[in-house]
C-alpha cells in the first residue's frame, strides 16, 4: 500500500529520496522490534510471545495504513490543492508503516528459522 501511494506522489514530482528514507527508517524500527520480541520453545517448535501492548501496536500500525488510504482517496477525489500536503504526509506515513511491518516480519522470520534449526 505504501508503494502505491508513493508512486502516486512520485507521479506528482515529489522527491523519491524521502520515500526511501521513510521506508528505511520504518524497516530499522521494525527490525529492532522484531529483535525484541520474545521467542519460547515448546516441545516441538519455537513460539512467538506477543504481549498485549505489542498486539495493540500492530493493530494501530494497520489502522494507520488504512487511514493513509482514506486521506489519499479523499484528497484525490476532491482534488483541492490544500490536500496535497496531507496526501504527501499520508504517503510518507504509509511507507514508514510498511517498512516497520516488513522489518519486523523479516527479523522474526530469520529468528524463528534459526531457532527451529537449533532445536532439531
N, CA, C and O atoms as a GROMACS GRO file, in nm:
protein
  480
    1UNK      N    1   0.082  -0.117   0.000
    1UNK     CA    2   0.000   0.000   0.000
    1UNK      C    3   0.088   0.125   0.000
    1UNK      O    4   0.060   0.222  -0.070
    2UNK      N    5   0.193   0.120   0.079
    2UNK     CA    6   0.284   0.235   0.082
    2UNK      C    7   0.348   0.260  -0.053
    2UNK      O    8   0.370   0.375  -0.093
    3UNK      N    9   0.378   0.152  -0.124
    3UNK     CA   10   0.438   0.166  -0.256
    3UNK      C   11   0.344   0.230  -0.356
    3UNK      O   12   0.386   0.313  -0.437
    4UNK      N   13   0.217   0.193  -0.350
    4UNK     CA   14   0.118   0.251  -0.441
    4UNK      C   15   0.100   0.400  -0.413
    4UNK      O   16   0.099   0.482  -0.504
    5UNK      N   17   0.086   0.434  -0.285
    5UNK     CA   18   0.070   0.576  -0.250
    5UNK      C   19   0.195   0.656  -0.287
    5UNK      O   20   0.186   0.771  -0.327
    6UNK      N   21   0.311   0.594  -0.272
    6UNK     CA   22   0.435   0.663  -0.308
    6UNK      C   23   0.446   0.683  -0.458
    6UNK      O   24   0.493   0.787  -0.504
    7UNK      N   25   0.402   0.584  -0.535
    7UNK     CA   26   0.405   0.601  -0.681
    7UNK      C   27   0.313   0.715  -0.726
    7UNK      O   28   0.346   0.789  -0.818
    8UNK      N   29   0.199   0.728  -0.659
    8UNK     CA   30   0.111   0.839  -0.692
    8UNK      C   31   0.177   0.973  -0.661
    8UNK      O   32   0.161   1.069  -0.736
    9UNK      N   33   0.252   0.979  -0.552
    9UNK     CA   34   0.321   1.102  -0.516
    9UNK      C   35   0.440   1.128  -0.608
    9UNK      O   36   0.470   1.243  -0.642
   10UNK      N   37   0.508   1.022  -0.649
   10UNK     CA   38   0.620   1.038  -0.742
   10UNK      C   39   0.570   1.087  -0.878
   10UNK      O   40   0.641   1.160  -0.948
   11UNK      N   41   0.448   1.048  -0.915
   11UNK     CA   42   0.390   1.100  -1.039
   11UNK      C   43   0.363   1.249  -1.029
   11UNK      O   44   0.360   1.319  -1.130
   12UNK      N   45   0.343   1.299  -0.907
   12UNK     CA   46   0.326   1.443  -0.885
   12UNK      C   47   0.459   1.513  -0.864
   12UNK      O   48   0.463   1.627  -0.818
   13UNK      N   49   0.569   1.446  -0.898
   13UNK     CA   50   0.706   1.501  -0.893
   13UNK      C   51   0.753   1.532  -0.751
   13UNK      O   52   0.820   1.632  -0.728
   14UNK      N   53   0.717   1.447  -0.657
   14UNK     CA   54   0.771   1.457  -0.522
   14UNK      C   55   0.908   1.388  -0.519
   14UNK      O   56   0.932   1.297  -0.598
   15UNK      N   57   0.998   1.430  -0.430
   15UNK     CA   58   1.132   1.369  -0.427
   15UNK      C   59   1.129   1.224  -0.380
   15UNK      O   60   1.069   1.191  -0.278
   16UNK      N   61   1.194   1.138  -0.456
   16UNK     CA   62   1.192   0.994  -0.426
   16UNK      C   63   1.272   0.960  -0.301
   16UNK      O   64   1.241   0.862  -0.233
   17UNK      N   65   1.374   1.039  -0.270
   17UNK     CA   66   1.460   1.005  -0.156
   17UNK      C   67   1.383   1.009  -0.024
   17UNK      O   68   1.419   0.939   0.070
   18UNK      N   69   1.279   1.090  -0.017
   18UNK     CA   70   1.202   1.099   0.107
   18UNK      C   71   1.128   0.969   0.134
   18UNK      O   72   1.117   0.926   0.249
   19UNK      N   73   1.077   0.905   0.029
   19UNK     CA   74   1.004   0.780   0.046
   19UNK      C   75   1.100   0.665   0.078
   19UNK      O   76   1.068   0.576   0.156
   20UNK      N   77   1.219   0.669   0.017
   20UNK     CA   78   1.320   0.569   0.050
   20UNK      C   79   1.368   0.582   0.193
   20UNK      O   80   1.392   0.483   0.262
   21UNK      N   81   1.383   0.706   0.237
   21UNK     CA   82   1.424   0.730   0.376
   21UNK      C   83   1.317   0.683   0.473
   21UNK      O   84   1.348   0.620   0.574
   22UNK      N   85   1.190   0.712   0.442
   22UNK     CA   86   1.080   0.668   0.529
   22UNK      C   87   1.075   0.516   0.535
   22UNK      O   88   1.053   0.458   0.641
   23UNK      N   89   1.094   0.450   0.420
   23UNK     CA   90   1.095   0.304   0.418
   23UNK      C   91   1.212   0.249   0.501
   23UNK      O   92   1.194   0.154   0.577
   24UNK      N   93   1.329   0.309   0.486
   24UNK     CA   94   1.447   0.265   0.562
   24UNK      C   95   1.431   0.284   0.712
   24UNK      O   96   1.466   0.196   0.790
   25UNK      N   97   1.380   0.399   0.752
   25UNK     CA   98   1.359   0.425   0.895
   25UNK      C   99   1.256   0.327   0.951
   25UNK      O  100   1.275   0.273   1.059
   26UNK      N  101   1.149   0.306   0.877
   26UNK     CA  102   1.047   0.209   0.920
   26UNK      C  103   1.103   0.069   0.931
   26UNK      O  104   1.070  -0.004   1.024
   27UNK      N  105   1.188   0.030   0.835
   27UNK     CA  106   1.249  -0.103   0.838
   27UNK      C  107   1.336  -0.120   0.961
   27UNK      O  108   1.332  -0.224   1.027
   28UNK      N  109   1.414  -0.018   0.993
   28UNK     CA  110   1.502  -0.025   1.111
   28UNK      C  111   1.418  -0.034   1.239
   28UNK      O  112   1.449  -0.113   1.328
   29UNK      N  113   1.312   0.046   1.248
   29UNK     CA  114   1.224   0.040   1.365
   29UNK      C  115   1.161  -0.099   1.378
   29UNK      O  116   1.157  -0.156   1.486
   30UNK      N  117   1.112  -0.152   1.266
   30UNK     CA  118   1.052  -0.285   1.268
   30UNK      C  119   1.152  -0.394   1.300
   30UNK      O  120   1.120  -0.489   1.372
   31UNK      N  121   1.274  -0.381   1.249
   31UNK     CA  122   1.377  -0.481   1.277
   31UNK      C  123   1.414  -0.480   1.425
   31UNK      O  124   1.433  -0.586   1.485
   32UNK      N  125   1.425  -0.362   1.483
   32UNK     CA  126   1.454  -0.354   1.626
   32UNK      C  127   1.340  -0.418   1.705
   32UNK      O  128   1.363  -0.492   1.801
   33UNK      N  129   1.218  -0.390   1.664
   33UNK     CA  130   1.102  -0.450   1.732
   33UNK      C  131   1.102  -0.602   1.716
   33UNK      O  132   1.069  -0.674   1.809
   34UNK      N  133   1.140  -0.649   1.597
   34UNK     CA  134   1.147  -0.793   1.574
   34UNK      C  135   1.254  -0.861   1.657
   34UNK      O  136   1.238  -0.978   1.694
   35UNK      N  137   1.362  -0.790   1.687
   35UNK     CA  138   1.467  -0.848   1.770
   35UNK      C  139   1.426  -0.854   1.916
   35UNK      O  140   1.475  -0.938   1.991
   36UNK      N  141   1.335  -0.765   1.959
   36UNK     CA  142   1.297  -0.757   2.099
   36UNK      C  143   1.181  -0.849   2.135
   36UNK      O  144   1.151  -0.867   2.253
   37UNK      N  145   1.115  -0.908   2.036
   37UNK     CA  146   1.003  -0.996   2.064
   37UNK      C  147   1.055  -1.129   2.118
   37UNK      O  148   1.149  -1.187   2.062
   38UNK      N  149   0.995  -1.176   2.226
   38UNK     CA  150   1.040  -1.298   2.290
   38UNK      C  151   0.998  -1.424   2.213
   38UNK      O  152   0.887  -1.433   2.160
   39UNK      N  153   1.088  -1.519   2.209
   39UNK     CA  154   1.061  -1.649   2.146
   39UNK      C  155   1.085  -1.756   2.251
   39UNK      O  156   1.192  -1.764   2.312
   40UNK      N  157   0.983  -1.839   2.273
   40UNK     CA  158   0.994  -1.952   2.365
   40UNK      C  159   0.996  -2.081   2.286
   40UNK      O  160   0.954  -2.086   2.170
   41UNK      N  161   1.046  -2.185   2.349
   41UNK     CA  162   1.048  -2.316   2.285
   41UNK      C  163   0.956  -2.410   2.361
   41UNK      O  164   0.967  -2.426   2.482
   42UNK      N  165   0.865  -2.472   2.286
   42UNK     CA  166   0.786  -2.576   2.350
   42UNK      C  167   0.845  -2.709   2.307
   42UNK      O  168   0.961  -2.714   2.265
   43UNK      N  169   0.770  -2.816   2.317
   43UNK     CA  170   0.825  -2.947   2.291
   43UNK      C  171   0.864  -2.967   2.144
   43UNK      O  172   0.957  -3.042   2.114
   44UNK      N  173   0.795  -2.901   2.053
   44UNK     CA  174   0.816  -2.930   1.912
   44UNK      C  175   0.878  -2.818   1.831
   44UNK      O  176   0.956  -2.844   1.739
   45UNK      N  177   0.847  -2.695   1.863
   45UNK     CA  178   0.895  -2.584   1.781
   45UNK      C  179   0.894  -2.454   1.861
   45UNK      O  180   0.834  -2.448   1.969
   46UNK      N  181   0.960  -2.351   1.809
   46UNK     CA  182   0.960  -2.222   1.879
   46UNK      C  183   0.824  -2.153   1.867
   46UNK      O  184   0.752  -2.171   1.769
   47UNK      N  185   0.792  -2.073   1.970
   47UNK     CA  186   0.667  -1.997   1.972
   47UNK      C  187   0.700  -1.850   1.995
   47UNK      O  188   0.792  -1.816   2.071
   48UNK      N  189   0.625  -1.765   1.930
   48UNK     CA  190   0.641  -1.621   1.948
   48UNK      C  191   0.545  -1.575   2.056
   48UNK      O  192   0.425  -1.605   2.050
   49UNK      N  193   0.596  -1.504   2.154
   49UNK     CA  194   0.514  -1.448   2.260
   49UNK      C  195   0.496  -1.299   2.237
   49UNK      O  196   0.590  -1.221   2.250
   50UNK      N  197   0.374  -1.261   2.203
   50UNK     CA  198   0.343  -1.119   2.186
   50UNK      C  199   0.264  -1.072   2.306
   50UNK      O  200   0.164  -1.132   2.344
   51UNK      N  201   0.309  -0.964   2.363
   51UNK     CA  202   0.235  -0.905   2.474
   51UNK      C  203   0.110  -0.835   2.420
   51UNK      O  204   0.095  -0.815   2.300
   52UNK      N  205   0.023  -0.800   2.511
   52UNK     CA  206  -0.099  -0.730   2.470
   52UNK      C  207  -0.064  -0.595   2.407
   52UNK      O  208  -0.128  -0.553   2.310
   53UNK      N  209   0.036  -0.528   2.461
   53UNK     CA  210   0.079  -0.398   2.407
   53UNK      C  211   0.134  -0.414   2.265
   53UNK      O  212   0.109  -0.329   2.179
   54UNK      N  213   0.208  -0.522   2.239
   54UNK     CA  214   0.261  -0.546   2.105
   54UNK      C  215   0.150  -0.574   2.005
   54UNK      O  216   0.157  -0.530   1.890
   55UNK      N  217   0.048  -0.646   2.049
   55UNK     CA  218  -0.066  -0.672   1.960
   55UNK      C  219  -0.141  -0.543   1.929
   55UNK      O  220  -0.184  -0.522   1.815
   56UNK      N  221  -0.156  -0.457   2.029
   56UNK     CA  222  -0.223  -0.329   2.006
   56UNK      C  223  -0.141  -0.238   1.914
   56UNK      O  224  -0.197  -0.167   1.831
   57UNK      N  225  -0.009  -0.241   1.929
   57UNK     CA  226   0.076  -0.161   1.842
   57UNK      C  227   0.062  -0.207   1.697
   57UNK      O  228   0.054  -0.124   1.606
   58UNK      N  229   0.060  -0.337   1.676
   58UNK     CA  230   0.044  -0.389   1.540
   58UNK      C  231  -0.093  -0.349   1.484
   58UNK      O  232  -0.104  -0.317   1.366
   59UNK      N  233  -0.195  -0.349   1.567
   59UNK     CA  234  -0.327  -0.306   1.524
   59UNK      C  235  -0.326  -0.158   1.486
   59UNK      O  236  -0.385  -0.120   1.385
   60UNK      N  237  -0.260  -0.075   1.566
   60UNK     CA  238  -0.255   0.068   1.535
   60UNK      C  239  -0.177   0.097   1.409
   60UNK      O  240  -0.209   0.191   1.336
   61UNK      N  241  -0.073   0.018   1.382
   61UNK     CA  242   0.001   0.036   1.257
   61UNK      C  243  -0.089   0.004   1.138
   61UNK      O  244  -0.088   0.075   1.038
   62UNK      N  245  -0.167  -0.103   1.149
   62UNK     CA  246  -0.260  -0.139   1.041
   62UNK      C  247  -0.368  -0.032   1.025
   62UNK      O  248  -0.406   0.000   0.912
   63UNK      N  249  -0.417   0.024   1.135
   63UNK     CA  250  -0.517   0.131   1.127
   63UNK      C  251  -0.455   0.255   1.062
   63UNK      O  252  -0.522   0.323   0.984
   64UNK      N  253  -0.330   0.285   1.094
   64UNK     CA  254  -0.262   0.400   1.034
   64UNK      C  255  -0.249   0.383   0.883
   64UNK      O  256  -0.268   0.479   0.808
   65UNK      N  257  -0.218   0.262   0.837
   65UNK     CA  258  -0.210   0.238   0.693
   65UNK      C  259  -0.347   0.259   0.629
   65UNK      O  260  -0.357   0.319   0.522
   66UNK      N  261  -0.452   0.210   0.693
   66UNK     CA  262  -0.587   0.232   0.641
   66UNK      C  263  -0.624   0.380   0.637
   66UNK      O  264  -0.688   0.425   0.542
   67UNK      N  265  -0.582   0.454   0.738
   67UNK     CA  266  -0.610   0.598   0.742
   67UNK      C  267  -0.537   0.671   0.630
   67UNK      O  268  -0.590   0.767   0.574
   68UNK      N  269  -0.417   0.627   0.596
   68UNK     CA  270  -0.344   0.691   0.487
   68UNK      C  271  -0.416   0.669   0.354
   68UNK      O  272  -0.417   0.757   0.268
   69UNK      N  273  -0.476   0.553   0.338
   69UNK     CA  274  -0.552   0.526   0.216
   69UNK      C  275  -0.675   0.617   0.208
   69UNK      O  276  -0.707   0.670   0.102
   70UNK      N  277  -0.743   0.635   0.321
   70UNK     CA  278  -0.860   0.724   0.325
   70UNK      C  279  -0.820   0.866   0.290
   70UNK      O  280  -0.888   0.933   0.212
   71UNK      N  281  -0.709   0.914   0.347
   71UNK     CA  282  -0.663   1.050   0.318
   71UNK      C  283  -0.629   1.064   0.170
   71UNK      O  284  -0.664   1.165   0.108
   72UNK      N  285  -0.562   0.966   0.114
   72UNK     CA  286  -0.525   0.972  -0.028
   72UNK      C  287  -0.648   0.970  -0.117
   72UNK      O  288  -0.657   1.046  -0.213
   73UNK      N  289  -0.743   0.883  -0.086
   73UNK     CA  290  -0.865   0.874  -0.168
   73UNK      C  291  -0.947   1.003  -0.160
   73UNK      O  292  -0.996   1.051  -0.262
   74UNK      N  293  -0.963   1.058  -0.040
   74UNK     CA  294  -1.038   1.182  -0.026
   74UNK      C  295  -0.967   1.298  -0.095
   74UNK      O  296  -1.030   1.381  -0.160
   75UNK      N  297  -0.836   1.302  -0.082
   75UNK     CA  298  -0.760   1.408  -0.148
   75UNK      C  299  -0.765   1.399  -0.298
   75UNK      O  300  -0.775   1.501  -0.367
   76UNK      N  301  -0.759   1.278  -0.351
   76UNK     CA  302  -0.767   1.259  -0.496
   76UNK      C  303  -0.909   1.285  -0.547
   76UNK      O  304  -0.927   1.339  -0.657
   77UNK      N  305  -1.009   1.247  -0.469
   77UNK     CA  306  -1.148   1.265  -0.512
   77UNK      C  307  -1.186   1.412  -0.518
   77UNK      O  308  -1.245   1.458  -0.616
   78UNK      N  309  -1.154   1.485  -0.413
   78UNK     CA  310  -1.193   1.626  -0.408
   78UNK      C  311  -1.097   1.714  -0.487
   78UNK      O  312  -1.138   1.818  -0.540
   79UNK      N  313  -0.971   1.676  -0.496
   79UNK     CA  314  -0.875   1.747  -0.580
   79UNK      C  315  -0.839   1.888  -0.536
   79UNK      O  316  -0.789   1.966  -0.617
   80UNK      N  317  -0.863   1.921  -0.410
   80UNK     CA  318  -0.825   2.053  -0.363
   80UNK      C  319  -0.674   2.060  -0.345
   80UNK      O  320  -0.613   1.966  -0.294
   81UNK      N  321  -0.612   2.170  -0.386
   81UNK     CA  322  -0.466   2.183  -0.367
   81UNK      C  323  -0.426   2.186  -0.220
   81UNK      O  324  -0.311   2.158  -0.186
   82UNK      N  325  -0.520   2.221  -0.131
   82UNK     CA  326  -0.489   2.225   0.012
   82UNK      C  327  -0.464   2.085   0.068
   82UNK      O  328  -0.398   2.070   0.171
   83UNK      N  329  -0.516   1.983   0.001
   83UNK     CA  330  -0.499   1.845   0.046
   83UNK      C  331  -0.366   1.784   0.004
   83UNK      O  332  -0.332   1.674   0.049
   84UNK      N  333  -0.290   1.853  -0.082
   84UNK     CA  334  -0.166   1.795  -0.134
   84UNK      C  335  -0.066   1.764  -0.023
   84UNK      O  336   0.000   1.660  -0.027
   85UNK      N  337  -0.054   1.852   0.074
   85UNK     CA  338   0.039   1.827   0.185
   85UNK      C  339  -0.005   1.706   0.266
   85UNK      O  340   0.078   1.624   0.305
   86UNK      N  341  -0.136   1.695   0.291
   86UNK     CA  342  -0.186   1.580   0.367
   86UNK      C  343  -0.169   1.450   0.289
   86UNK      O  344  -0.140   1.346   0.348
   87UNK      N  345  -0.186   1.456   0.158
   87UNK     CA  346  -0.165   1.336   0.075
   87UNK      C  347  -0.018   1.295   0.078
   87UNK      O  348   0.014   1.176   0.085
   88UNK      N  349   0.071   1.393   0.072
   88UNK     CA  350   0.214   1.365   0.077
   88UNK      C  351   0.254   1.303   0.211
   88UNK      O  352   0.328   1.205   0.216
   89UNK      N  353   0.205   1.361   0.320
   89UNK     CA  354   0.236   1.308   0.453
   89UNK      C  355   0.174   1.170   0.474
   89UNK      O  356   0.232   1.085   0.541
   90UNK      N  357   0.057   1.147   0.416
   90UNK     CA  358  -0.005   1.015   0.425
   90UNK      C  359   0.077   0.910   0.353
   90UNK      O  360   0.092   0.798   0.401
   91UNK      N  361   0.132   0.946   0.237
   91UNK     CA  362   0.217   0.852   0.164
   91UNK      C  363   0.345   0.822   0.241
   91UNK      O  364   0.391   0.708   0.242
   92UNK      N  365   0.403   0.925   0.305
   92UNK     CA  366   0.522   0.902   0.387
   92UNK      C  367   0.490   0.812   0.507
   92UNK      O  368   0.568   0.722   0.541
   93UNK      N  369   0.376   0.836   0.570
   93UNK     CA  370   0.337   0.753   0.684
   93UNK      C  371   0.311   0.609   0.640
   93UNK      O  372   0.345   0.515   0.712
   94UNK      N  373   0.253   0.591   0.523
   94UNK     CA  374   0.230   0.455   0.472
   94UNK      C  375   0.362   0.384   0.447
   94UNK      O  376   0.375   0.265   0.477
   95UNK      N  377   0.459   0.454   0.393
   95UNK     CA  378   0.591   0.393   0.370
   95UNK      C  379   0.659   0.358   0.501
   95UNK      O  380   0.722   0.253   0.513
   96UNK      N  381   0.646   0.446   0.600
   96UNK     CA  382   0.705   0.419   0.732
   96UNK      C  383   0.641   0.295   0.794
   96UNK      O  384   0.712   0.208   0.845
   97UNK      N  385   0.510   0.288   0.791
   97UNK     CA  386   0.440   0.171   0.848
   97UNK      C  387   0.471   0.044   0.771
   97UNK      O  388   0.491  -0.062   0.831
   98UNK      N  389   0.476   0.054   0.640
   98UNK     CA  390   0.508  -0.064   0.559
   98UNK      C  391   0.650  -0.113   0.588
   98UNK      O  392   0.673  -0.233   0.598
   99UNK      N  393   0.742  -0.021   0.602
   99UNK     CA  394   0.879  -0.059   0.637
   99UNK      C  395   0.887  -0.123   0.773
   99UNK      O  396   0.962  -0.218   0.793
  100UNK      N  397   0.811  -0.070   0.869
  100UNK     CA  398   0.811  -0.127   1.004
  100UNK      C  399   0.755  -0.269   1.004
  100UNK      O  400   0.810  -0.358   1.070
  101UNK      N  401   0.646  -0.290   0.932
  101UNK     CA  402   0.589  -0.426   0.926
  101UNK      C  403   0.683  -0.522   0.853
  101UNK      O  404   0.697  -0.637   0.893
  102UNK      N  405   0.747  -0.473   0.747
  102UNK     CA  406   0.840  -0.558   0.672
  102UNK      C  407   0.962  -0.592   0.756
  102UNK      O  408   1.005  -0.707   0.757
  103UNK      N  409   1.019  -0.495   0.824
  103UNK     CA  410   1.136  -0.520   0.908
  103UNK      C  411   1.107  -0.616   1.021
  103UNK      O  412   1.188  -0.704   1.051
  104UNK      N  413   0.993  -0.599   1.084
  104UNK     CA  414   0.954  -0.689   1.194
  104UNK      C  415   0.935  -0.831   1.143
  104UNK      O  416   0.984  -0.927   1.204
  105UNK      N  417   0.865  -0.846   1.031
  105UNK     CA  418   0.842  -0.978   0.975
  105UNK      C  419   0.973  -1.043   0.930
  105UNK      O  420   0.993  -1.163   0.948
  106UNK      N  421   1.062  -0.964   0.871
  106UNK     CA  422   1.190  -1.017   0.823
  106UNK      C  423   1.274  -1.070   0.938
  106UNK      O  424   1.328  -1.180   0.931
  107UNK      N  425   1.287  -0.990   1.044
  107UNK     CA  426   1.369  -1.033   1.158
  107UNK      C  427   1.307  -1.150   1.232
  107UNK      O  428   1.378  -1.241   1.275
  108UNK      N  429   1.175  -1.151   1.246
  108UNK     CA  430   1.110  -1.265   1.311
  108UNK      C  431   1.126  -1.392   1.230
  108UNK      O  432   1.143  -1.500   1.286
  109UNK      N  433   1.120  -1.381   1.097
  109UNK     CA  434   1.140  -1.498   1.012
  109UNK      C  435   1.279  -1.555   1.029
  109UNK      O  436   1.296  -1.677   1.041
  110UNK      N  437   1.378  -1.469   1.030
  110UNK     CA  438   1.516  -1.515   1.049
  110UNK      C  439   1.533  -1.578   1.187
  110UNK      O  440   1.593  -1.685   1.200
  111UNK      N  441   1.481  -1.512   1.290
  111UNK     CA  442   1.496  -1.565   1.426
  111UNK      C  443   1.424  -1.698   1.443
  111UNK      O  444   1.477  -1.789   1.506
  112UNK      N  445   1.305  -1.711   1.388
  112UNK     CA  446   1.232  -1.838   1.400
  112UNK      C  447   1.298  -1.948   1.320
  112UNK      O  448   1.299  -2.064   1.362
  113UNK      N  449   1.353  -1.914   1.205
  113UNK     CA  450   1.424  -2.016   1.126
  113UNK      C  451   1.546  -2.067   1.200
  113UNK      O  452   1.572  -2.187   1.204
  114UNK      N  453   1.621  -1.975   1.259
  114UNK     CA  454   1.740  -2.015   1.336
  114UNK      C  455   1.702  -2.094   1.459
  114UNK      O  456   1.769  -2.191   1.494
  115UNK      N  457   1.595  -2.053   1.527
  115UNK     CA  458   1.552  -2.123   1.648
  115UNK      C  459   1.501  -2.263   1.615
  115UNK      O  460   1.524  -2.358   1.690
  116UNK      N  461   1.432  -2.276   1.502
  116UNK     CA  462   1.381  -2.406   1.462
  116UNK      C  463   1.494  -2.500   1.423
  116UNK      O  464   1.488  -2.619   1.454
  117UNK      N  465   1.595  -2.451   1.358
  117UNK     CA  466   1.710  -2.534   1.320
  117UNK      C  467   1.794  -2.573   1.441
  117UNK      O  468   1.854  -2.681   1.446
  118UNK      N  469   1.797  -2.482   1.539
  118UNK     CA  470   1.877  -2.510   1.659
  118UNK      C  471   1.816  -2.617   1.746
  118UNK      O  472   1.887  -2.684   1.821
  119UNK      N  473   1.682  -2.634   1.738
  119UNK     CA  474   1.616  -2.732   1.824
  119UNK      C  475   1.616  -2.871   1.763
  119UNK      O  476   1.587  -2.969   1.832
  120UNK      N  477   1.649  -2.883   1.634
  120UNK     CA  478   1.645  -3.015   1.569
  120UNK      C  479   1.772  -3.094   1.596
  120UNK      O  480   1.785  -3.207   1.548
   0.00000   0.00000   0.00000
